[in-house]
Amino acid sequence: MSVPPMYGSAAVESARKLRDALARYEIAADVSEGHELALLSLRSGLLVWSNGLRFWWCSGWNEERRRAVYASQEVSNVDRAARRISLLCTGNQNVPPSAGELS
């Protein structure tokens, strides 16, 4: 079964861009593809999905509701996604955003 090029290739392309952006933070990731999605598997154990339009990943756990909390980012801002994921991987989620990220 082949992946329709409209979504599959966009998902893989965006995942590869994110992989390259994460490498600047010294975070290694492998890209896999299938079923119109791309998956980045980070060495930290975090998984990031892309459908070619957005990235999304588990950013924590809501103990009260007993479910995962997910974050997402548009693929058009791959650098911001890489920074957010790097902060999650290093445990520095409370670091304030840079001035460029506020715009």
N, CA, C and O atoms as CSV, one atom per row, in Angstrom:
chain,resi,resn,atom,element,x,y,z
A,1,MET,N,N,0.853,-1.179,0.000
A,1,MET,CA,C,0.000,0.000,0.000
A,1,MET,C,C,0.891,1.232,0.000
A,1,MET,O,O,1.769,1.354,0.854
A,2,SER,N,N,0.687,2.134,-0.926
A,2,SER,CA,C,1.519,3.333,-0.987
A,2,SER,C,C,0.820,4.489,-0.275
A,2,SER,O,O,-0.407,4.554,-0.196
A,3,VAL,N,N,1.640,5.387,0.233
A,3,VAL,CA,C,1.128,6.558,0.935
A,3,VAL,C,C,0.818,7.632,-0.095
A,3,VAL,O,O,1.662,7.915,-0.945
A,4,PRO,N,N,-0.361,8.239,-0.050
A,4,PRO,CA,C,-0.668,9.315,-0.994
A,4,PRO,C,C,0.359,10.431,-0.871
A,4,PRO,O,O,0.623,10.894,0.238
A,5,PRO,N,N,0.948,10.878,-1.985
A,5,PRO,CA,C,2.020,11.862,-1.910
A,5,PRO,C,C,1.607,13.187,-1.308
A,5,PRO,O,O,2.452,13.907,-0.775
A,6,MET,N,N,0.313,13.534,-1.377
A,6,MET,CA,C,-0.120,14.823,-0.861
A,6,MET,C,C,0.158,14.945,0.638
A,6,MET,O,O,0.596,16.004,1.088
A,7,TYR,N,N,-0.082,13.902,1.417
A,7,TYR,CA,C,0.108,13.972,2.856
A,7,TYR,C,C,1.393,13.286,3.302
A,7,TYR,O,O,2.160,13.856,4.077
A,8,GLY,N,N,1.633,12.086,2.828
A,8,GLY,CA,C,2.773,11.322,3.288
A,8,GLY,C,C,4.090,12.024,3.082
A,8,GLY,O,O,4.918,12.077,3.992
A,9,SER,N,N,4.298,12.572,1.884
A,9,SER,CA,C,5.575,13.228,1.621
A,9,SER,C,C,5.710,14.514,2.427
A,9,SER,O,O,6.813,14.841,2.864
A,10,ALA,N,N,4.636,15.244,2.634
A,10,ALA,CA,C,4.688,16.468,3.439
A,10,ALA,C,C,4.986,16.129,4.898
A,10,ALA,O,O,5.725,16.847,5.572
A,11,ALA,N,N,4.409,15.035,5.377
A,11,ALA,CA,C,4.658,14.610,6.754
A,11,ALA,C,C,6.118,14.229,6.936
A,11,ALA,O,O,6.747,14.621,7.918
A,12,VAL,N,N,6.656,13.468,5.995
A,12,VAL,CA,C,8.054,13.036,6.088
A,12,VAL,C,C,8.994,14.227,5.941
A,12,VAL,O,O,9.974,14.338,6.678
A,13,GLU,N,N,8.706,15.108,5.003
A,13,GLU,CA,C,9.551,16.286,4.808
A,13,GLU,C,C,9.588,17.149,6.066
A,13,GLU,O,O,10.658,17.592,6.484
A,14,SER,N,N,8.434,17.388,6.665
A,14,SER,CA,C,8.403,18.204,7.884
A,14,SER,C,C,9.109,17.496,9.031
A,14,SER,O,O,9.785,18.147,9.828
A,15,ALA,N,N,8.966,16.177,9.132
A,15,ALA,CA,C,9.647,15.428,10.191
A,15,ALA,C,C,11.157,15.497,10.022
A,15,ALA,O,O,11.891,15.613,11.003
A,16,ARG,N,N,11.615,15.426,8.795
A,16,ARG,CA,C,13.062,15.524,8.549
A,16,ARG,C,C,13.587,16.910,8.903
A,16,ARG,O,O,14.688,17.040,9.438
A,17,LYS,N,N,12.808,17.940,8.609
A,17,LYS,CA,C,13.204,19.305,8.984
A,17,LYS,C,C,13.285,19.436,10.503
A,17,LYS,O,O,14.206,20.057,11.032
A,18,LEU,N,N,12.314,18.846,11.198
A,18,LEU,CA,C,12.344,18.900,12.658
A,18,LEU,C,C,13.534,18.108,13.202
A,18,LEU,O,O,14.188,18.551,14.145
A,19,ARG,N,N,13.817,16.958,12.625
A,19,ARG,CA,C,14.977,16.168,13.035
A,19,ARG,C,C,16.249,17.005,12.914
A,19,ARG,O,O,17.082,17.001,13.821
A,20,ASP,N,N,16.403,17.721,11.802
A,20,ASP,CA,C,17.581,18.561,11.597
A,20,ASP,C,C,17.626,19.718,12.597
A,20,ASP,O,O,18.692,20.068,13.102
A,21,ALA,N,N,16.467,20.305,12.876
A,21,ALA,CA,C,16.406,21.401,13.854
A,21,ALA,C,C,16.736,20.893,15.252
A,21,ALA,O,O,17.424,21.581,16.007
A,22,LEU,N,N,16.264,19.712,15.609
A,22,LEU,CA,C,16.573,19.134,16.928
A,22,LEU,C,C,18.058,18.813,17.059
A,22,LEU,O,O,18.610,18.878,18.157
A,23,ALA,N,N,18.700,18.470,15.959
A,23,ALA,CA,C,20.139,18.178,15.988
A,23,ALA,C,C,20.934,19.389,16.451
A,23,ALA,O,O,21.994,19.236,17.058
A,24,ARG,N,N,20.442,20.586,16.175
A,24,ARG,CA,C,21.118,21.810,16.649
A,24,ARG,C,C,21.083,21.917,18.169
A,24,ARG,O,O,21.899,22.620,18.765
A,25,TYR,N,N,20.139,21.219,18.795
A,25,TYR,CA,C,20.060,21.164,20.259
A,25,TYR,C,C,20.706,19.877,20.787
A,25,TYR,O,O,20.567,19.527,21.959
A,26,GLU,N,N,21.410,19.191,19.898
A,26,GLU,CA,C,22.081,17.929,20.227
A,26,GLU,C,C,21.089,16.849,20.671
A,26,GLU,O,O,21.369,16.053,21.567
A,27,ILE,N,N,19.935,16.849,20.024
A,27,ILE,CA,C,18.911,15.840,20.274
A,27,ILE,C,C,18.793,14.992,19.012
A,27,ILE,O,O,18.440,15.493,17.945
A,28,ALA,N,N,19.091,13.714,19.148
A,28,ALA,CA,C,19.036,12.803,18.012
A,28,ALA,C,C,17.629,12.226,17.875
A,28,ALA,O,O,16.945,11.974,18.867
A,29,ALA,N,N,17.215,12.024,16.636
A,29,ALA,CA,C,15.889,11.459,16.368
A,29,ALA,C,C,15.938,10.645,15.081
A,29,ALA,O,O,16.700,10.950,14.163
A,30,ASP,N,N,15.115,9.613,15.032
A,30,ASP,CA,C,14.948,8.801,13.831
A,30,ASP,C,C,13.571,9.100,13.257
A,30,ASP,O,O,12.618,9.319,14.005
A,31,VAL,N,N,13.465,9.109,11.933
A,31,VAL,CA,C,12.200,9.373,11.258
A,31,VAL,C,C,11.678,8.077,10.658
A,31,VAL,O,O,12.404,7.365,9.964
A,32,SER,N,N,10.413,7.778,10.933
A,32,SER,CA,C,9.712,6.643,10.329
A,32,SER,C,C,8.464,7.184,9.653
A,32,SER,O,O,7.977,8.262,9.995
A,33,GLU,N,N,7.955,6.438,8.700
A,33,GLU,CA,C,6.761,6.908,7.997
A,33,GLU,C,C,5.791,5.775,7.745
A,33,GLU,O,O,6.172,4.606,7.679
A,34,GLY,N,N,4.530,6.144,7.605
A,34,GLY,CA,C,3.498,5.175,7.277
A,34,GLY,C,C,2.129,5.696,7.628
A,34,GLY,O,O,1.985,6.507,8.543
A,35,HIS,N,N,1.129,5.242,6.917
A,35,HIS,CA,C,-0.271,5.595,7.171
A,35,HIS,C,C,-0.487,7.103,7.194
A,35,HIS,O,O,-1.202,7.628,8.047
A,36,GLU,N,N,0.143,7.791,6.242
A,36,GLU,CA,C,-0.015,9.232,6.052
A,36,GLU,C,C,0.550,10.066,7.198
A,36,GLU,O,O,0.232,11.250,7.317
A,37,LEU,N,N,1.379,9.464,8.037
A,37,LEU,CA,C,2.021,10.168,9.145
A,37,LEU,C,C,3.521,9.907,9.122
A,37,LEU,O,O,3.990,8.924,8.548
A,38,ALA,N,N,4.252,10.798,9.751
A,38,ALA,CA,C,5.667,10.568,10.016
A,38,ALA,C,C,5.836,10.602,11.525
A,38,ALA,O,O,5.134,11.330,12.228
A,39,LEU,N,N,6.758,9.817,12.004
A,39,LEU,CA,C,7.003,9.696,13.433
A,39,LEU,C,C,8.477,9.935,13.702
A,39,LEU,O,O,9.336,9.322,13.069
A,40,LEU,N,N,8.770,10.825,14.637
A,40,LEU,CA,C,10.138,11.016,15.103
A,40,LEU,C,C,10.267,10.322,16.441
A,40,LEU,O,O,9.483,10.560,17.360
A,41,SER,N,N,11.241,9.480,16.537
A,41,SER,CA,C,11.522,8.780,17.778
A,41,SER,C,C,12.807,9.368,18.349
A,41,SER,O,O,13.886,9.198,17.780
A,42,LEU,N,N,12.683,10.058,19.477
A,42,LEU,CA,C,13.836,10.702,20.093
A,42,LEU,C,C,14.505,9.756,21.072
A,42,LEU,O,O,13.857,8.882,21.646
A,43,ARG,N,N,15.789,9.934,21.255
A,43,ARG,CA,C,16.556,9.070,22.154
A,43,ARG,C,C,16.043,9.143,23.588
A,43,ARG,O,O,16.227,8.208,24.368
A,44,SER,N,N,15.400,10.253,23.930
A,44,SER,CA,C,14.861,10.418,25.281
A,44,SER,C,C,13.615,9.568,25.507
A,44,SER,O,O,13.140,9.446,26.636
A,45,GLY,N,N,13.079,8.972,24.423
A,45,GLY,CA,C,11.863,8.179,24.524
A,45,GLY,C,C,10.623,8.928,24.060
A,45,GLY,O,O,9.548,8.340,23.942
A,46,LEU,N,N,10.764,10.203,23.802
A,46,LEU,CA,C,9.636,11.008,23.342
A,46,LEU,C,C,9.333,10.691,21.882
A,46,LEU,O,O,10.244,10.497,21.077
A,47,LEU,N,N,8.044,10.638,21.548
A,47,LEU,CA,C,7.602,10.442,20.170
A,47,LEU,C,C,6.924,11.719,19.684
A,47,LEU,O,O,6.129,12.321,20.406
A,48,VAL,N,N,7.238,12.124,18.470
A,48,VAL,CA,C,6.636,13.305,17.854
A,48,VAL,C,C,6.011,12.859,16.539
A,48,VAL,O,O,6.675,12.228,15.717
A,49,TRP,N,N,4.747,13.183,16.341
A,49,TRP,CA,C,4.038,12.837,15.121
A,49,TRP,C,C,3.924,14.059,14.219
A,49,TRP,O,O,3.936,15.197,14.688
A,50,SER,N,N,3.812,13.804,12.920
A,50,SER,CA,C,3.528,14.872,11.968
A,50,SER,C,C,2.606,14.336,10.882
A,50,SER,O,O,2.760,13.212,10.405
A,51,ASN,N,N,1.657,15.162,10.512
A,51,ASN,CA,C,0.792,14.829,9.381
A,51,ASN,C,C,1.078,15.738,8.195
A,51,ASN,O,O,0.341,15.731,7.209
A,52,GLY,N,N,2.148,16.521,8.288
A,52,GLY,CA,C,2.500,17.467,7.242
A,52,GLY,C,C,1.953,18.852,7.485
A,52,GLY,O,O,2.372,19.811,6.836
A,53,LEU,N,N,1.009,18.971,8.426
A,53,LEU,CA,C,0.445,20.270,8.789
A,53,LEU,C,C,0.847,20.688,10.198
A,53,LEU,O,O,1.086,21.867,10.461
A,54,ARG,N,N,0.921,19.704,11.112
A,54,ARG,CA,C,1.256,19.968,12.515
A,54,ARG,C,C,2.178,18.889,13.041
A,54,ARG,O,O,2.210,17.767,12.536
A,55,PHE,N,N,2.933,19.259,14.074
A,55,PHE,CA,C,3.641,18.294,14.914
A,55,PHE,C,C,2.838,18.179,16.195
A,55,PHE,O,O,2.216,19.157,16.609
A,56,TRP,N,N,2.828,17.033,16.830
A,56,TRP,CA,C,2.259,16.918,18.166
A,56,TRP,C,C,3.004,15.863,18.945
A,56,TRP,O,O,3.547,14.911,18.383
A,57,TRP,N,N,3.019,16.055,20.283
A,57,TRP,CA,C,3.768,15.184,21.176
A,57,TRP,C,C,3.156,15.244,22.565
A,57,TRP,O,O,2.452,16.192,22.914
A,58,CYS,N,N,3.438,14.218,23.344
A,58,CYS,CA,C,2.963,14.178,24.727
A,58,CYS,C,C,3.863,15.073,25.565
A,58,CYS,O,O,5.079,14.879,25.600
A,59,SER,N,N,3.275,16.043,26.232
A,59,SER,CA,C,4.065,16.993,27.014
A,59,SER,C,C,3.927,16.792,28.520
A,59,SER,O,O,4.553,17.509,29.301
A,60,GLY,N,N,3.119,15.833,28.928
A,60,GLY,CA,C,2.977,15.599,30.363
A,60,GLY,C,C,1.793,14.713,30.675
A,60,GLY,O,O,1.207,14.079,29.798
A,61,TRP,N,N,1.463,14.689,31.942
A,61,TRP,CA,C,0.378,13.849,32.437
A,61,TRP,C,C,-0.490,14.664,33.369
A,61,TRP,O,O,0.025,15.337,34.262
A,62,ASN,N,N,-1.806,14.618,33.177
A,62,ASN,CA,C,-2.755,15.280,34.056
A,62,ASN,C,C,-3.239,14.231,35.052
A,62,ASN,O,O,-4.050,13.365,34.721
A,63,GLU,N,N,-2.735,14.326,36.256
A,63,GLU,CA,C,-3.055,13.327,37.274
A,63,GLU,C,C,-4.547,13.355,37.638
A,63,GLU,O,O,-5.156,12.307,37.851
A,64,GLU,N,N,-5.121,14.542,37.706
A,64,GLU,CA,C,-6.528,14.671,38.072
A,64,GLU,C,C,-7.445,13.980,37.062
A,64,GLU,O,O,-8.389,13.284,37.437
A,65,ARG,N,N,-7.154,14.184,35.785
A,65,ARG,CA,C,-7.991,13.575,34.737
A,65,ARG,C,C,-7.463,12.216,34.286
A,65,ARG,O,O,-8.100,11.513,33.501
A,66,ARG,N,N,-6.295,11.866,34.794
A,66,ARG,CA,C,-5.655,10.585,34.481
A,66,ARG,C,C,-5.525,10.363,32.974
A,66,ARG,O,O,-5.936,9.338,32.430
A,67,ARG,N,N,-4.930,11.377,32.321
A,67,ARG,CA,C,-4.691,11.261,30.883
A,67,ARG,C,C,-3.501,12.115,30.465
A,67,ARG,O,O,-3.082,13.034,31.169
A,68,ALA,N,N,-2.982,11.781,29.312
A,68,ALA,CA,C,-1.837,12.517,28.774
A,68,ALA,C,C,-2.263,13.911,28.317
A,68,ALA,O,O,-3.409,14.136,27.929
A,69,VAL,N,N,-1.314,14.831,28.375
A,69,VAL,CA,C,-1.506,16.185,27.863
A,69,VAL,C,C,-0.613,16.306,26.633
A,69,VAL,O,O,0.570,15.969,26.682
A,70,TYR,N,N,-1.174,16.781,25.548
A,70,TYR,CA,C,-0.425,16.884,24.301
A,70,TYR,C,C,-0.187,18.335,23.928
A,70,TYR,O,O,-1.013,19.209,24.191
A,71,ALA,N,N,0.959,18.570,23.312
A,71,ALA,CA,C,1.296,19.880,22.764
A,71,ALA,C,C,1.382,19.729,21.254
A,71,ALA,O,O,1.613,18.632,20.746
A,72,SER,N,N,1.197,20.830,20.540
A,72,SER,CA,C,1.339,20.772,19.089
A,72,SER,C,C,1.901,22.083,18.578
A,72,SER,O,O,1.890,23.105,19.265
A,73,GLN,N,N,2.386,22.023,17.367
A,73,GLN,CA,C,2.971,23.197,16.721
A,73,GLN,C,C,2.786,23.040,15.217
A,73,GLN,O,O,2.917,21.938,14.684
A,74,GLU,N,N,2.487,24.127,14.541
A,74,GLU,CA,C,2.383,24.095,13.084
A,74,GLU,C,C,3.753,23.799,12.484
A,74,GLU,O,O,4.767,24.277,12.993
A,75,VAL,N,N,3.793,23.022,11.414
A,75,VAL,CA,C,5.078,22.679,10.801
A,75,VAL,C,C,5.750,23.890,10.162
A,75,VAL,O,O,6.947,23.855,9.878
A,76,SER,N,N,4.999,24.947,9.936
A,76,SER,CA,C,5.589,26.159,9.369
A,76,SER,C,C,6.550,26.835,10.334
A,76,SER,O,O,7.334,27.690,9.924
A,77,ASN,N,N,6.501,26.465,11.614
A,77,ASN,CA,C,7.411,27.035,12.609
A,77,ASN,C,C,8.227,25.916,13.252
A,77,ASN,O,O,8.129,25.665,14.453
A,78,VAL,N,N,9.029,25.255,12.430
A,78,VAL,CA,C,9.793,24.092,12.880
A,78,VAL,C,C,10.817,24.472,13.958
A,78,VAL,O,O,11.089,23.671,14.852
A,79,ASP,N,N,11.383,25.676,13.888
A,79,ASP,CA,C,12.369,26.083,14.894
A,79,ASP,C,C,11.733,26.222,16.273
A,79,ASP,O,O,12.337,25.847,17.279
A,80,ARG,N,N,10.532,26.754,16.321
A,80,ARG,CA,C,9.837,26.866,17.607
A,80,ARG,C,C,9.485,25.482,18.150
A,80,ARG,O,O,9.621,25.229,19.348
A,81,ALA,N,N,9.038,24.595,17.277
A,81,ALA,CA,C,8.738,23.227,17.709
A,81,ALA,C,C,9.990,22.571,18.280
A,81,ALA,O,O,9.927,21.913,19.318
A,82,ALA,N,N,11.122,22.746,17.612
A,82,ALA,CA,C,12.375,22.152,18.088
A,82,ALA,C,C,12.763,22.714,19.458
A,82,ALA,O,O,13.216,21.971,20.329
A,83,ARG,N,N,12.590,24.005,19.645
A,83,ARG,CA,C,12.933,24.594,20.947
A,83,ARG,C,C,12.014,24.070,22.040
A,83,ARG,O,O,12.478,23.726,23.127
A,84,ARG,N,N,10.720,24.005,21.765
A,84,ARG,CA,C,9.767,23.509,22.764
A,84,ARG,C,C,10.068,22.059,23.138
A,84,ARG,O,O,10.028,21.686,24.311
A,85,ILE,N,N,10.367,21.257,22.134
A,85,ILE,CA,C,10.679,19.853,22.394
A,85,ILE,C,C,11.995,19.729,23.147
A,85,ILE,O,O,12.119,18.893,24.041
A,86,SER,N,N,12.982,20.554,22.794
A,86,SER,CA,C,14.266,20.494,23.499
A,86,SER,C,C,14.104,20.864,24.965
A,86,SER,O,O,14.746,20.266,25.828
A,87,LEU,N,N,13.260,21.838,25.256
A,87,LEU,CA,C,13.022,22.215,26.653
A,87,LEU,C,C,12.340,21.087,27.416
A,87,LEU,O,O,12.638,20.852,28.586
A,88,LEU,N,N,11.437,20.401,26.757
A,88,LEU,CA,C,10.767,19.258,27.378
A,88,LEU,C,C,11.767,18.133,27.652
A,88,LEU,O,O,11.741,17.519,28.719
A,89,CYS,N,N,12.644,17.870,26.689
A,89,CYS,CA,C,13.627,16.786,26.839
A,89,CYS,C,C,14.649,17.070,27.925
A,89,CYS,O,O,15.148,16.148,28.570
A,90,THR,N,N,14.966,18.353,28.130
A,90,THR,CA,C,15.972,18.714,29.134
A,90,THR,C,C,15.348,19.070,30.480
A,90,THR,O,O,16.060,19.341,31.447
A,91,GLY,N,N,14.012,19.070,30.539
A,91,GLY,CA,C,13.349,19.377,31.799
A,91,GLY,C,C,13.294,20.855,32.120
A,91,GLY,O,O,13.089,21.226,33.276
A,92,ASN,N,N,13.476,21.716,31.114
A,92,ASN,CA,C,13.483,23.164,31.323
A,92,ASN,C,C,12.246,23.829,30.749
A,92,ASN,O,O,12.350,24.881,30.119
A,93,GLN,N,N,11.081,23.241,30.954
A,93,GLN,CA,C,9.857,23.775,30.365
A,93,GLN,C,C,9.514,25.166,30.866
A,93,GLN,O,O,8.753,25.874,30.207
A,94,ASN,N,N,10.043,25.583,32.003
A,94,ASN,CA,C,9.681,26.873,32.581
A,94,ASN,C,C,10.586,28.011,32.130
A,94,ASN,O,O,10.482,29.121,32.651
A,95,VAL,N,N,11.476,27.755,31.169
A,95,VAL,CA,C,12.331,28.795,30.637
A,95,VAL,C,C,11.469,29.718,29.789
A,95,VAL,O,O,10.722,29.239,28.936
A,96,PRO,N,N,11.553,31.053,30.003
A,96,PRO,CA,C,10.714,31.945,29.217
A,96,PRO,C,C,11.119,31.917,27.735
A,96,PRO,O,O,12.285,31.696,27.409
A,97,PRO,N,N,10.145,32.143,26.847
A,97,PRO,CA,C,10.453,32.139,25.411
A,97,PRO,C,C,11.334,33.318,25.026
A,97,PRO,O,O,11.326,34.351,25.696
A,98,SER,N,N,12.089,33.164,23.951
A,98,SER,CA,C,12.901,34.272,23.449
A,98,SER,C,C,11.975,35.298,22.796
A,98,SER,O,O,10.814,35.004,22.511
A,99,ALA,N,N,12.496,36.498,22.563
A,99,ALA,CA,C,11.692,37.565,22.008
A,99,ALA,C,C,11.124,37.188,20.639
A,99,ALA,O,O,9.990,37.550,20.323
A,100,GLY,N,N,11.890,36.471,19.830
A,100,GLY,CA,C,11.422,36.062,18.507
A,100,GLY,C,C,10.244,35.110,18.563
A,100,GLY,O,O,9.426,35.078,17.644
A,101,GLU,N,N,10.152,34.344,19.619
A,101,GLU,CA,C,9.054,33.378,19.740
A,101,GLU,C,C,7.757,34.036,20.197
A,101,GLU,O,O,6.685,33.449,20.052
A,102,LEU,N,N,7.837,35.224,20.738
A,102,LEU,CA,C,6.649,35.889,21.229
A,102,LEU,C,C,5.850,36.533,20.095
A,102,LEU,O,O,4.672,36.847,20.268
A,103,SER,N,N,6.473,36.728,18.958
A,103,SER,CA,C,5.767,37.379,17.847
A,103,SER,C,C,4.965,36.396,17.046
A,103,SER,O,O,4.311,36.778,16.076
